[in-house]
Amino acid sequence: MDYIHDYFLCDNCSNKDFVQIYNFSLRLHSVNFSDNLIYDEIVEEMYRCATCDKIFTKTQIKEALAGLKRKHRK
């Protein structure tokens, strides 16, 4: 069986290697019925190109991979 192995490539330098980056934060906000603050934990997952340092979000990569699937279905 034949198969195609295609990679997500950096659109700046065509590199296929990425380093995972995480940002951790809290978003604090008040509510009308309490004096206490409520918080949401936020974890942002990004990927930096190992060659040119351009940063991509996980959403950008998923969209590009979906485009590769569409391209190869035709």
N, C-alpha and C positions, 0 to 999 in steps of 0.2 A: 504494500500500500504506500502510495506517495503521500508526503506531507509537506507543508510549508511552515517554516520556522521564521517568524518575522518579529522584530523588536521595536519597541518604542524608542525613538531616537531623539536626542536633544535637537530642537529646531535651530539652534544657534551653531552647533559644531558637529552634529551627527554622531555624538558619542552615545553609547548604550549603557554606560555604567553610572549609577546614581547612589548618593549617600542619603540615608533617611534622617530627617530633622523633625524634632518634636518641639512644640511650644506648649507650656502648661500655664494656665491662668485661671483666675476666678472672676466671675462677673457678679458683683454685689448689687442688690437693689432692695428697696424697702417696699412694704406692702401696706395698704390702708388699715388693715385690722390688727397690726402688731408693731411694736417698737423695735423688734428684732430685724436684722437684715437677713435676707434670703440670698443664697449664692448658687451659681451654676458653675460646675467645673467644665473647663473647655480645654480640649486637647486638639491642637492643630497639627496635622501631619503633612509634611512637605518633603520634597525630594530635590537635592542639589546635584547638578551635573558634576561628575568627578573631574571633568576637564576644564570647563569654562565657568563653573560656579553659578550658572543660571538656575533659578529655583522654579519648580513646578508644583502645583497643588495636586492632591490625589484626584480631584475632579478633572483637571486638565489631562492627566494621564489616562484616566478611564475613558474620557471622550476620544482621545487619540487612538486607544486600543479598539474602541467601538468602530472608529473609522477604518482601521486595518481590517476588521472583520467584514465590514461592508464592501471594502475594496476586493477582498478575495472571494466573496460570494458571487460576484459578477462573472 
